[in-house]
């Protein structure tokens, strides 16, 4: 049993940080009521964490290679625990959002080092077992998030979805100190701080613009200014990476169509499959009257089917080309979202189940092959960077997807309410409904008008979600087509300067694994 203590330490941290991506989805209505906050703040509670993960993964991996992966992992655990405590004690939405971002910083430090720690701790058959268990824990975390969040929120209050991390963090720190040995990359150099800063500003400004577009409008000076800032920051990131001797991301990899296709696929997979779950949870609880546990169970088909499909695909589809598994999985994700677009004003929770199951099948089919495809699309000296880039793309897709689909969801509601004279102020009413106040809106209506107001609320929510599912479906279908087209031929190796051969740190993806070339 002592041999598996390093695996235990790593899996405890990975489980926590991945559960916290989805655990908040079923707690959003209770958060809104408790903190007296609105839709934009709820989006940031989900997005602040995902955005910090996306922005810092590559940089955290490079830092760990230089100063020690065990040290960075422990620092991430401690920061994650302290931020979780602060989230559980937050007295207002601004505090909660800030501490969620800090959680994401700690999560990035943990996520960037997990595979490297396992690679250093195990060899041969044991390494295969360790990575298999680690992958299963990742899948279990996705399935457990809504259920654990629902149980804690319903029986103890939403604050416990964060406070529960404290005992798990203490155990993870204790096991790490006892069983995990330090490791470094002897060739690692400095962290690309300018590149990290430029990438963070680009992603953050675009996300902020999308979250606030419902309030200010697409053509407002504020929105256009934020998009312009994002474009300038992205250009700065490109220039920094081109001039850096040790870039956070080698832009030469983007000359490889297969690698670009996988990055686009990873970004759109997260945007299409996961970003709407918070809004579906709002509908289940605010309109259908379900509790947090019931809402979590209603969202479970995706995670369960994804877990089962990934296990079957890993055993049965090992020799199938990545373009078919990844591209086909994305097409299934798109189809699943479109199935959920059949929602209507009188629909119950069951209308989501078939689409969630199809989406889960797509996630389970695409995800296992995606990491191997990303690393096999590049030279072995860039495999670690490729794995980290894919993780970054997926987290960025989740962050941008939450923001963009939130804007679509709210715009759909406003458009629906605008068709009814009884709505009064459509934008104000939409803000109230998306802030978890649907029940209060109906209760405040005059007794004789309550049935009509209730039907208005149900129709607005259904219309907003239908638009959201349609856009998600488009993301999945576009991603599938891109992968199928761009992975048609075996990728040509990307030239690597001789000075960097053998000196590439394992960025956010661990030791460089031996991977077969993509078919």
C-alpha positions as CSV (number, residue, x, y, z in Angstrom):
1,X,0.0,0.0,0.0
2,X,2.9,2.4,0.7
3,X,3.8,2.2,-3.0
4,X,0.5,3.8,-4.0
5,X,0.7,6.7,-1.5
6,X,2.1,9.1,-4.2
7,X,-0.9,8.2,-6.4
8,X,-3.2,8.8,-3.5
9,X,-1.7,12.3,-2.9
10,X,-2.0,13.3,-6.5
11,X,-5.5,11.9,-7.0
12,X,-6.8,13.7,-3.9
13,X,-5.7,17.1,-5.3
14,X,-6.8,16.3,-8.9
15,X,-10.3,15.2,-7.6
16,X,-10.7,18.4,-5.6
17,X,-9.7,20.8,-8.3
18,X,-11.8,19.1,-11.0
19,X,-14.9,18.7,-8.8
20,X,-14.7,22.5,-8.2
21,X,-15.2,23.2,-11.9
22,X,-18.8,21.8,-11.8
23,X,-19.7,21.7,-8.1
24,X,-21.0,25.3,-8.1
25,X,-23.5,24.7,-10.9
26,X,-26.3,23.4,-8.7
27,X,-25.6,25.9,-5.9
28,X,-26.1,29.1,-8.1
29,X,-29.7,29.8,-7.1
30,X,-28.9,29.5,-3.4
31,X,-25.8,31.7,-3.8
32,X,-27.8,34.4,-5.6
33,X,-30.4,34.5,-2.8
34,X,-27.9,34.4,0.0
35,X,-25.6,37.1,-1.4
36,X,-28.3,39.2,-3.1
37,X,-26.5,39.1,-6.4
38,X,-27.4,38.8,-10.1
39,X,-26.6,36.9,-13.2
40,X,-23.2,38.5,-14.1
41,X,-21.8,37.7,-10.7
42,X,-23.0,34.1,-10.9
43,X,-21.2,33.8,-14.2
44,X,-18.0,35.1,-12.6
45,X,-18.3,32.6,-9.8
46,X,-18.1,29.9,-12.5
47,X,-15.7,31.7,-14.8
48,X,-13.2,33.2,-12.4
49,X,-12.0,29.7,-11.5
50,X,-11.9,28.4,-15.1
51,X,-10.1,31.5,-16.4
52,X,-7.4,31.4,-13.7
53,X,-6.8,27.7,-14.6
54,X,-6.5,28.5,-18.3
55,X,-4.3,31.5,-17.9
56,X,-1.7,29.9,-15.5
57,X,-1.5,26.2,-16.5
58,X,1.5,26.6,-18.8
59,X,3.3,29.0,-16.6
60,X,2.8,26.9,-13.5
61,X,4.2,23.9,-15.3
62,X,7.3,25.7,-16.3
63,X,7.8,27.1,-12.8
64,X,7.4,23.6,-11.3
65,X,10.0,22.2,-13.7
66,X,12.5,24.8,-12.4
67,X,11.8,25.1,-8.6
68,X,10.4,21.6,-8.0
69,X,7.1,19.9,-8.9
70,X,6.4,18.7,-5.3
71,X,7.0,22.2,-4.0
72,X,4.6,23.8,-6.5
73,X,2.0,21.1,-5.9
74,X,2.1,21.6,-2.2
75,X,1.9,25.4,-2.6
76,X,-1.1,24.9,-4.9
77,X,-2.8,22.7,-2.3
78,X,-2.3,25.2,0.5
79,X,-3.5,28.1,-1.6
80,X,-6.5,26.1,-2.8
81,X,-7.4,25.2,0.8
82,X,-7.1,28.8,2.0
83,X,-9.1,30.1,-0.9
84,X,-11.7,27.5,-0.3
85,X,-12.0,28.6,3.3
86,X,-12.3,32.3,2.1
87,X,-15.0,31.3,-0.4
88,X,-17.0,29.6,2.3
89,X,-16.8,32.7,4.5
90,X,-17.4,35.3,1.8
91,X,-19.9,37.9,2.8
92,X,-20.5,39.3,-0.7
93,X,-20.3,38.4,-4.4
94,X,-17.1,40.4,-5.0
95,X,-15.3,38.6,-2.3
96,X,-16.5,35.2,-3.5
97,X,-15.4,35.9,-7.1
98,X,-12.0,37.1,-6.0
99,X,-11.4,34.0,-3.8
100,X,-12.7,31.8,-6.7
101,X,-9.9,33.2,-8.8
102,X,-7.4,32.4,-6.1
103,X,-8.8,28.9,-6.0
104,X,-8.1,28.7,-9.7
105,X,-4.5,29.8,-9.2
106,X,-4.0,27.0,-6.7
107,X,-5.8,24.6,-9.0
108,X,-3.4,25.5,-11.8
109,X,-0.4,24.8,-9.7
110,X,-1.8,21.4,-8.8
111,X,-3.1,20.5,-12.3
112,X,0.2,21.5,-14.0
113,X,2.2,19.1,-11.8
114,X,0.1,16.0,-11.4
115,X,1.2,14.0,-14.4
116,X,4.9,14.9,-13.8
117,X,4.7,13.7,-10.2
118,X,3.2,10.4,-11.3
119,X,5.7,9.9,-14.1
120,X,8.6,10.4,-11.6
121,X,7.0,8.2,-8.9
122,X,6.2,5.1,-11.1
123,X,7.9,3.2,-13.9
124,X,6.8,0.4,-16.3
125,X,3.6,-1.4,-15.5
126,X,3.0,0.6,-12.3
127,X,3.1,3.8,-14.3
128,X,0.3,2.5,-16.6
129,X,-1.8,1.5,-13.6
130,X,-1.2,5.0,-12.0
131,X,-2.3,6.9,-15.1
132,X,-5.3,4.6,-15.5
133,X,-6.4,5.3,-11.9
134,X,-5.7,9.1,-12.4
135,X,-7.8,9.1,-15.5
136,X,-10.7,7.3,-13.7
137,X,-10.5,9.8,-10.9
138,X,-10.8,12.6,-13.4
139,X,-13.9,11.1,-14.9
140,X,-15.4,10.4,-11.4
141,X,-14.8,14.1,-10.5
142,X,-16.8,15.3,-13.4
143,X,-19.7,12.9,-12.4
144,X,-19.4,13.7,-8.7
145,X,-19.4,17.6,-9.0
146,X,-23.2,18.2,-9.4
147,X,-24.2,15.4,-7.0
148,X,-21.8,16.4,-4.2
149,X,-22.7,20.1,-4.8
150,X,-26.4,19.2,-4.6
151,X,-26.1,17.2,-1.4
152,X,-24.0,19.8,0.4
153,X,-26.1,22.7,-0.7
154,X,-29.4,21.1,0.1
155,X,-28.5,19.7,3.5
156,X,-25.8,22.1,4.8
157,X,-25.9,25.2,2.7
158,X,-23.9,26.4,-0.4
159,X,-20.9,27.5,1.7
160,X,-20.0,23.8,2.4
161,X,-19.3,23.1,-1.3
162,X,-16.1,25.1,-0.5
163,X,-15.5,24.2,3.1
164,X,-15.5,20.5,2.4
165,X,-12.2,21.0,0.6
166,X,-10.4,21.8,3.9
167,X,-10.1,18.2,5.4
168,X,-9.3,16.8,2.0
169,X,-6.6,19.4,1.5
170,X,-5.1,18.6,4.9
171,X,-5.0,14.9,4.1
172,X,-3.5,15.5,0.6
173,X,-0.7,17.8,2.1
174,X,0.1,15.2,4.8
175,X,0.3,12.3,2.2
176,X,2.4,14.4,-0.2
177,X,4.9,15.4,2.5
178,X,5.3,11.8,3.5
179,X,5.3,9.9,0.2
180,X,6.0,12.2,-2.8
181,X,9.6,12.9,-3.7
182,X,10.8,16.1,-5.3
183,X,11.7,16.2,-9.0
184,X,12.8,18.9,-11.4
185,X,13.8,19.3,-15.0
186,X,17.5,19.9,-15.1
187,X,17.2,21.9,-18.4
188,X,14.4,24.2,-17.2
189,X,14.9,27.9,-17.5
190,X,12.9,30.9,-16.4
191,X,9.1,31.4,-16.5
192,X,7.7,33.4,-19.4
193,X,6.1,36.1,-17.2
194,X,5.5,38.6,-20.1
195,X,3.7,35.9,-22.1
196,X,1.7,34.8,-19.2
197,X,0.6,38.3,-18.4
198,X,-0.4,39.1,-22.0
199,X,-2.4,35.9,-22.3
200,X,-4.2,36.6,-19.1
201,X,-5.1,40.1,-20.1
202,X,-6.4,38.8,-23.5
203,X,-8.5,36.1,-22.1
204,X,-9.8,38.1,-19.2
205,X,-10.8,41.2,-21.2
206,X,-12.7,39.1,-23.8
207,X,-14.4,37.1,-21.0
208,X,-15.4,40.3,-19.2
209,X,-16.8,41.9,-22.3
210,X,-19.0,38.8,-23.0
211,X,-20.3,38.7,-19.4
212,X,-21.2,42.4,-19.4
213,X,-22.5,42.6,-23.0
214,X,-26.1,42.0,-21.8
215,X,-25.9,45.1,-19.7
216,X,-24.0,47.4,-22.0
217,X,-24.8,46.1,-25.5
218,X,-22.6,44.7,-28.3
219,X,-22.0,48.1,-29.8
220,X,-21.2,50.1,-26.6
221,X,-17.9,51.8,-26.2
222,X,-17.2,49.7,-23.1
223,X,-17.8,46.4,-24.9
224,X,-15.8,47.4,-28.0
225,X,-13.0,48.8,-25.9
226,X,-12.7,45.5,-24.0
227,X,-12.6,43.5,-27.2
228,X,-10.0,45.9,-28.6
229,X,-7.9,45.4,-25.4
230,X,-8.2,41.6,-25.8
231,X,-7.0,41.9,-29.4
232,X,-4.0,44.1,-28.5
233,X,-3.1,41.8,-25.6
234,X,-3.3,38.8,-28.0
235,X,-1.0,40.5,-30.5
236,X,1.4,41.3,-27.6
237,X,1.4,37.6,-26.6
238,X,2.3,36.6,-30.1
239,X,5.1,39.1,-30.3
240,X,6.5,38.0,-26.9
241,X,6.4,34.3,-27.8
242,X,8.1,34.9,-31.2
243,X,10.9,36.8,-29.5
244,X,11.4,34.6,-26.5
245,X,14.1,32.1,-26.4
246,X,12.0,29.9,-24.0
247,X,8.4,30.7,-24.9
248,X,5.4,29.6,-22.9
249,X,4.0,28.3,-26.2
250,X,6.2,27.6,-29.3
251,X,4.1,29.3,-32.0
252,X,5.9,27.1,-34.6
253,X,3.6,24.4,-33.5
254,X,0.7,26.3,-35.1
255,X,2.2,25.6,-38.5
256,X,1.1,22.0,-38.0
257,X,-2.6,21.7,-39.2
258,X,-3.1,18.6,-37.0
259,X,-2.0,20.3,-33.8
260,X,-4.1,23.4,-34.6
261,X,-7.1,21.1,-35.3
262,X,-6.7,19.4,-31.9
263,X,-6.4,22.8,-30.1
264,X,-9.6,24.1,-31.8
265,X,-11.3,20.8,-31.0
266,X,-10.3,21.0,-27.3
267,X,-11.5,24.6,-27.0
268,X,-14.9,23.9,-28.7
269,X,-15.4,20.6,-26.8
270,X,-15.4,22.3,-23.4
271,X,-17.5,25.2,-24.7
272,X,-20.1,22.9,-26.3
273,X,-20.3,20.2,-23.6
274,X,-20.0,21.9,-20.2
275,X,-20.5,25.7,-20.4
276,X,-24.3,25.6,-20.4
277,X,-24.7,23.3,-17.3
278,X,-25.0,26.2,-14.9
279,X,-27.9,27.7,-16.9
280,X,-29.6,24.4,-17.2
281,X,-29.3,24.1,-13.4
282,X,-30.9,27.6,-13.0
283,X,-33.9,26.4,-15.1
284,X,-34.3,23.1,-13.2
285,X,-34.4,24.8,-9.8
286,X,-35.9,28.2,-10.6
287,X,-38.6,27.1,-13.0
288,X,-39.1,23.3,-12.5
289,X,-38.9,23.7,-8.7
290,X,-36.3,21.0,-8.2
291,X,-33.9,21.0,-5.2
292,X,-30.1,21.0,-5.6
293,X,-29.8,17.2,-5.2
294,X,-32.5,16.5,-7.8
295,X,-31.0,19.1,-10.2
296,X,-27.6,17.4,-9.8
297,X,-29.2,14.0,-10.6
298,X,-31.0,15.4,-13.6
299,X,-27.6,16.5,-15.0
300,X,-25.9,13.1,-14.2
301,X,-26.6,11.3,-17.5
302,X,-23.8,13.2,-19.3
303,X,-21.1,12.3,-16.7
304,X,-22.2,8.7,-16.3
305,X,-22.3,8.0,-20.1
306,X,-19.0,9.8,-20.6
307,X,-17.3,7.7,-17.9
308,X,-18.6,4.4,-19.4
309,X,-17.9,5.4,-23.0
310,X,-14.3,6.4,-22.2
311,X,-13.7,3.0,-20.6
312,X,-15.1,1.1,-23.5
313,X,-13.4,3.3,-26.1
314,X,-10.0,2.9,-24.4
315,X,-10.3,-0.9,-24.7
316,X,-12.1,-1.3,-28.0
317,X,-11.0,1.7,-30.2
318,X,-7.2,1.7,-29.5
319,X,-6.3,1.5,-33.2
320,X,-8.9,3.8,-34.6
321,X,-7.5,7.1,-36.0
322,X,-7.7,10.1,-33.8
323,X,-9.6,12.1,-36.4
324,X,-12.5,9.7,-36.2
325,X,-12.7,9.4,-32.4
326,X,-12.1,13.1,-31.6
327,X,-14.1,14.4,-34.6
328,X,-16.9,11.9,-34.2
329,X,-17.0,12.7,-30.5
330,X,-17.4,16.4,-31.2
331,X,-20.2,15.7,-33.7
332,X,-22.0,13.7,-31.0
333,X,-21.6,16.5,-28.5
334,X,-23.1,18.9,-31.1
335,X,-26.0,16.5,-31.7
336,X,-26.6,16.1,-28.0
337,X,-26.9,19.9,-27.5
338,X,-29.3,20.1,-30.5
339,X,-31.4,17.4,-28.9
340,X,-31.7,19.5,-25.8
341,X,-32.9,22.4,-27.9
342,X,-36.3,20.6,-28.1
343,X,-37.1,22.2,-24.7
344,X,-40.4,24.0,-24.4
345,X,-42.3,26.1,-21.8
346,X,-44.0,23.0,-20.4
347,X,-41.1,20.6,-20.6
348,X,-39.9,18.8,-17.5
349,X,-36.3,17.7,-16.6
350,X,-36.6,14.6,-18.8
351,X,-36.4,16.6,-22.0
352,X,-32.6,17.1,-21.2
353,X,-31.8,13.5,-20.5
354,X,-31.4,12.1,-24.1
355,X,-29.3,15.0,-25.2
356,X,-27.1,14.9,-22.1
357,X,-26.5,11.1,-22.7
358,X,-25.5,11.7,-26.3
359,X,-23.2,14.5,-25.3
360,X,-21.7,12.3,-22.6
361,X,-21.0,9.6,-25.3
362,X,-19.2,12.3,-27.4
363,X,-17.1,13.5,-24.4
364,X,-16.2,9.9,-23.5
365,X,-15.2,9.2,-27.2
366,X,-13.2,12.3,-27.8
367,X,-11.4,13.1,-24.6
368,X,-9.2,10.0,-24.1
369,X,-7.8,10.3,-27.7
370,X,-7.4,14.1,-27.6
371,X,-4.4,14.3,-25.4
372,X,-2.5,11.5,-27.2
373,X,-3.4,13.1,-30.6
374,X,-2.0,16.5,-29.4
375,X,1.3,15.1,-28.3
376,X,1.7,12.8,-31.3
377,X,1.1,15.7,-33.6
378,X,4.4,17.4,-32.5
379,X,8.0,16.3,-32.1
380,X,8.8,14.4,-28.9
381,X,10.7,17.4,-27.5
382,X,7.5,19.4,-27.6
383,X,5.1,16.7,-26.2
384,X,5.0,18.2,-22.7
385,X,4.2,21.7,-24.1
386,X,1.5,20.2,-26.4
387,X,-0.2,18.5,-23.5
388,X,-0.2,21.7,-21.5
389,X,-1.5,23.7,-24.4
390,X,-4.4,21.3,-24.8
391,X,-5.3,21.6,-21.1
392,X,-5.1,25.4,-21.5
393,X,-7.3,25.3,-24.6
394,X,-10.0,23.2,-22.8
395,X,-10.1,25.5,-19.8
396,X,-10.2,28.6,-21.9
397,X,-13.0,27.1,-23.9
398,X,-15.0,26.5,-20.7
399,X,-14.3,30.1,-19.6
400,X,-15.2,31.7,-22.9
401,X,-18.2,29.3,-23.3
402,X,-19.7,30.2,-20.0
403,X,-19.4,33.9,-20.8
404,X,-20.7,33.7,-24.4
405,X,-23.5,31.2,-23.7
406,X,-24.6,33.4,-20.8
407,X,-24.9,36.3,-23.1
408,X,-26.9,34.1,-25.5
409,X,-29.1,32.8,-22.7
410,X,-30.0,36.2,-21.4
411,X,-30.5,37.7,-24.9
412,X,-32.9,34.9,-25.7
413,X,-34.9,35.6,-22.5
414,X,-35.0,39.3,-23.2
415,X,-36.2,38.7,-26.8
416,X,-38.9,36.3,-25.5
417,X,-40.1,38.8,-22.8
418,X,-40.0,41.6,-25.3
419,X,-42.9,39.9,-27.2
420,X,-45.2,40.2,-24.2
421,X,-46.6,43.6,-23.1
422,X,-47.0,42.0,-19.6
423,X,-43.2,41.9,-19.2
424,X,-42.9,45.6,-18.6
425,X,-39.1,46.0,-18.5
426,X,-37.8,42.9,-20.4
427,X,-34.2,43.5,-19.5
428,X,-34.9,44.1,-15.8
429,X,-37.2,41.1,-15.7
430,X,-34.6,38.9,-17.4
431,X,-32.0,40.1,-14.9
432,X,-34.3,39.1,-12.0
433,X,-35.0,35.7,-13.5
434,X,-31.4,34.8,-14.3
435,X,-30.5,35.9,-10.8
436,X,-32.6,33.1,-9.3
437,X,-35.7,35.2,-8.6
438,X,-38.2,33.4,-10.8
439,X,-40.3,32.2,-7.8
440,X,-40.2,35.7,-6.3
441,X,-41.4,37.3,-9.6
442,X,-44.4,35.0,-9.8
443,X,-45.2,35.4,-6.1
444,X,-45.2,39.2,-6.3
445,X,-47.7,39.2,-9.2
446,X,-51.3,39.9,-8.5
447,X,-53.3,36.8,-7.7
448,X,-55.4,37.0,-10.9
449,X,-52.3,37.3,-13.1
450,X,-50.0,34.7,-11.5
451,X,-50.8,31.9,-14.0
452,X,-50.0,34.3,-16.9
453,X,-46.8,35.5,-15.3
454,X,-45.8,32.0,-14.5
455,X,-46.3,30.9,-18.1
456,X,-44.3,34.0,-19.2
457,X,-41.4,33.0,-17.0
458,X,-41.5,29.4,-18.3
459,X,-41.5,30.5,-21.9
460,X,-38.7,33.0,-21.4
461,X,-36.5,30.4,-19.7
462,X,-37.2,27.8,-22.4
463,X,-36.5,30.3,-25.2
464,X,-33.2,31.4,-23.6
465,X,-32.1,27.8,-23.1
466,X,-33.1,26.8,-26.6
467,X,-30.9,29.5,-28.1
468,X,-28.1,28.4,-25.7
469,X,-28.4,24.8,-26.8
470,X,-28.4,25.8,-30.5
471,X,-25.2,27.7,-30.1
472,X,-23.6,24.9,-28.1
473,X,-24.7,22.5,-30.9
474,X,-23.0,24.7,-33.5
475,X,-19.8,24.7,-31.4
476,X,-19.7,20.9,-31.3
477,X,-20.5,20.4,-35.0
478,X,-18.0,23.0,-36.1
479,X,-15.4,21.4,-33.9
480,X,-16.1,18.0,-35.3
481,X,-15.8,19.2,-38.9
482,X,-12.5,21.1,-38.2
483,X,-10.9,18.0,-36.6
484,X,-12.1,15.7,-39.4
485,X,-10.6,18.1,-42.0
486,X,-7.4,19.1,-40.3
487,X,-6.3,15.6,-39.2
488,X,-6.7,14.0,-42.6
489,X,-3.0,13.4,-43.2
490,X,-0.2,12.3,-41.0
491,X,1.3,15.6,-39.6
492,X,4.7,16.7,-40.8
493,X,7.2,17.2,-38.0
494,X,7.7,20.7,-36.8
495,X,11.3,21.8,-37.1
496,X,12.9,22.3,-33.7
497,X,16.0,24.5,-33.3
498,X,19.1,22.4,-32.4
499,X,19.7,24.5,-29.4
500,X,16.4,23.3,-27.8
501,X,16.7,19.6,-28.5
502,X,16.6,17.7,-25.3
503,X,15.9,20.8,-23.2
504,X,12.2,21.1,-23.4
505,X,10.5,21.2,-20.0
506,X,7.5,19.1,-19.4
507,X,5.0,22.0,-19.3
508,X,1.8,21.2,-17.5
509,X,1.8,17.7,-19.0
510,X,4.4,15.9,-17.0
511,X,7.4,13.9,-18.2
512,X,7.4,13.5,-22.0
513,X,5.5,10.4,-22.6
514,X,6.3,8.0,-25.4
515,X,3.4,8.4,-27.9
516,X,2.8,6.8,-31.3
517,X,2.4,9.0,-34.3
518,X,-1.1,9.9,-35.1
519,X,-2.7,7.8,-37.8
